[in-house]
Amino acid sequence: MFVSVGTLKNDMNEMRKILSQYEIEIVSRPNYGMKIIGKEFQIRYAIAQFLLNNQHVNIGFTEDDIKSVKSYLIKLLSKYKIEIPEVKLDNLVTHINIAIVRMRNQLMIEQQFQIEEQPLPKELKAFFQEMIQFIERRFALNLPKKEMDYLYIHFVTTGIMNEVTNVPRNNMIETMIKHMLDHIKRIFYLDLTTDNALKKNLYLHLCTSIHRYKYKMNIRNPMLNEIKQNYPFAFDIALVASKMIEKDLKVQISESEIGYLALHFEMALNRIETDKGKLNVILVCNSGLTSSQLIKYKLM
């Protein structure tokens, strides 16, 4: 490898730190070598995170395969008149790609998912069923139930649900939002409990993100550094809010997720400022509903 033993050991220590974020460990055995040990679910997330930062790496999935999956999903979006941000569509395509490569190598999801029964609107249900049929047909696979559950979780956490239809009422989420806003009021002396727009936005956000928190699903936040730099107070508020979510759900929330929460609080702080004169503006944004709303308030 043309490096010293010391360099290699340092690199391996760094590797262990990175993999530990996904509850994956490197196990060494004399005269046999090293092996990565972890749940298949977490290994796939580690691969996904790697691909986000190294998009041109080939893990066994051809460019034609990627294009065929994405173009078919775009057809389905058009057919059922569904819109989702391109970033989230790409994320769904990436996880489908990884799942197919792993299944081809007989590396299957082994854990049972506790999927909460949340009725899908008919267009989303049809979308998901056609997506599964396409994957089985295109790649000559017969998806086991656990693999379908795995793809279903990705499907419902893309944000596709809250941008298509009204989400059914969930008392647990409403209670969680109350805890968050009460805690923010105590810490910052900032009363956001009467901001109905904030409560609605947090509700829609949490409806899809709860599964991500629960299953430690990494999500890309291309604006994280910008959010921390430009909206430090909103990020501090989101940090405090995230601690209440962690307490209520017994989970750990990543910085990327906190960054998305911060956008909701930044919008709330903007609403406190003012609502002045109006211009006619067309706003085009491919990174999601929340970020486009934030830009809207900045333009206002």
N, C-alpha and C positions, 0 to 999 in steps of 0.2 A: 504493500500500500504506500510505500515511499514516505512513511512518517515514523517518528520514534515511538517506542512503547509508551512513554509518558504522554505524548499527544493522543495516542489511541485510548489510553485509560481516561484521560480528561474528556474525550469525545463520548466514551461509553457512559461516563457519569452524567453528562449532559443529556444523552439519550434516555437514561433511566428517569431523569427528572421530567422529560417531555412525556414519556409513556405513562408515568405515574398519574398524570392528569386524567388518563383514561382507564385507570385501575388495571394497567397492563404492566407486567414485570419481565425483566430479562433474567432467566435462570441459567446458571452455569453448572456444568458437571465435568469433573476431570476426565480427560481422554475421550469425551464425547462432544464437547463444544457448548454453544449457547443456544437458547431457544426462547422465543417470546411466548409468554403464557398470559391468557386473559380471555374474557368472554367474547364470543364472535361479534356480538352487538357493539362492544366497545372497540374492538379491532377495526371494524368498518368505519367507525367515527374517526379513529386515528388516521386511517387512509384518506377519508374525506377531507380532513383538515390539512393533510399533506398536499392533496391535490389542489386545494384552494390557493396554496402558496406556490405550487409548482404545476401549473396548468398544462404544460406540454409533456409531462411525464407519461409514458405508456405503461399501464398496469395490466395490459392484456385485452383492452377494449379498443377497437379500431375507430378511426375518425368517422367511417361510414355508419358504424353502430350508433355512435353518439348522435350523428345527424338524423338518423332514422327515428330514434326515440324522441328527440326534441321536435322534429317536424310532425310526428304523429300526435304528440301532446298539443301542439299548436292547432292542429286540425280539430282535435276534441274541444279545445277552448273556444274555437270559432263555432263549432257545431252547437255547443250548449250555451253560447253567449256568456262565457265566463272570462273574467279578466284577473290576472295576477301579475305582480311585478316580475320583470325578467330575471332579476337576481334570484328570486324565490323559485322560479321555473328552472333555472340552471341548477340550483341546489337539489331540486327533486330529481332532475336528470342524472346528476352526479351520483346520488345514492342508488338510483336504479342501476346505473352502470356497475357500481361496486358490487351490488347484490348479485348481478348476473355473473360477474367474473368469479366471485367467491363460490357461488353455487356450481359453476362449471368445474371448479376444483374440489367439489364435494365438501365444502366448508359451509355448513348450514347454521342458521340461527337455532340455538338450543333452548333459550329461555322462553318461558310462557309470559305473554304480555297480559296485564290486567287492563283491558280496554274498556273504558267506561262507555256504557250504551248512550250514545248521543246520536239521535236520528239524523241522518243526512238528508238534505233536500233531494228531490228526485233527480235533478240535473247532475248533482255531485255524485249521487249513487251510481247513476248510469255512466258517468265519466270514469269513475274508479273501476267499475266492472269491465268497461271496454279497454281500459289501460292494462288490466291484468290479462285479458284475452290476447291483446296485442303482444305483450311480453312473452307469453307462452308460445304463441304462434311464430313470432319473429325469431326467437332464440331456441326453439324446440325444447322447451322446459315444461315440466309439470310442477307448478309451485305448491310446496307443502303449506299447510295451514299457518304455521309459524312464520313462514316467509311472507305470506299474504298479510298477516297481521303487522309484520315489520314495515311493509310498504304502505299499509293503511295508516300507521302512525305518522309516517313522513307526509302522507297526503293531507291529513287533517292538521298538521302543524306548519304547513307552508304559508298559512294566512289566507288560503283560498276560501275558507268558510266565512270569515267575517267580512270579506269583500264581495260576497255573492248574496248572502241571505241574512235574515235576522237570526241571531243565536238564541237558543232557548235559555230561559232564566236558570241561574245557578246560585243557590243561596250561599254556598261555600265561598264563591268568588266575591259576592257582594259583601260578605262578612270580612273577607281578607282586605278588600279595598277600604272598608271602614277602619280597620286596624291600622292600615298604612297611613291614611290621612290624619287619624287621631294622633299617631306617633309623630308625624311630621309637624303637627300643630304644637306638640309638647316640646320638640327639639328646636324648631326654628321660629316659633311664635308666628307661624304662617298658616292662616286658615284657608284651606282649599276645599273644605267640606261642603261648601255651597256651589262649587263649580261642577255643574251637571255634565258639561261637555267633557271635562277631565274624567269624571266617573264613568261615563259611557265609553270613552276611548280606552281607559284602563281595563274595563270589563271585556271589550272586544279583544284587546291584546292578550289578556290572561287566559281567555277561552282557548286559544290555540297554543299559548306558550307553556301552560301547565304540563302538558305531555313532554315538552322539551326539558323542563326542569326535572321532571320525574325520572326520565330515562337518560339524563345527562347528555342530551343531544346538542352537539355543537352547532352554532349558527354563525354565519358570516355577518360581520358588521363592518362594512367598508368605511364607515364614517366615524369609527370609535375614537381615533386620535383627534379628529376635528371636533367632535362633541366634547371631549375632555378639555380641549384647549379653549374652545369658544364659549362653552356653556358650563363652566365649572360649578356654578351654584346649582343648576338643574341636575348635574351629575351627583353632587353631594346629596341632594334631596332623594334622587333615585337610589343611591347607596343605602340611605336610611330606610327607604321603602323596601328595598330588597331584603333587608334583615328581618322585616316583619313577615315577608313571604317565606323566607327560609325557616322562620320559627313555626309558621302555620303549617307548612307542607313537609317539614323535616327534609329539606333539600339544600343544595348549594347552587348559587346562581353565578354564572360567569360574567366577566366584565362586558362582553359583547351584549349580553342580555340587559345588563344595567344601563348600557348606552342607549338601547332602544327605549327603556323606561324613561330615561332622562329626556328624550325628545317630547314625551307627553307632558312632563313637568315644565319644560321650556315653553311649550305652547300655552300652558296655564299661566306662566309668569308673563308671557306676552299679552294674554287677554286682560290681565290686571292693569297693564300699562295703559292701553288705549284702543279705541276702535274708531280711527279717524276717517278722512275722505277716501273715496273709492275710485279705482281705475279699472278698465276692462283689461284683463290679463288672461292669457292662455299659458298654463303651466304644464310642462311635460317632464315627468320624472320616472326613472325606471327602477328606483330602489325602494318603492313601497309607499303605502298610504300615509304612514306616520311622517316620513321625511318630507313628502310633498306638502303635507299640511303645515309642517314647520316652515318650509320655504314660503308658503302662502302667507303665514302670519308675519314673516319678515318683510315680505313685499308690502303687506298692508301697513 
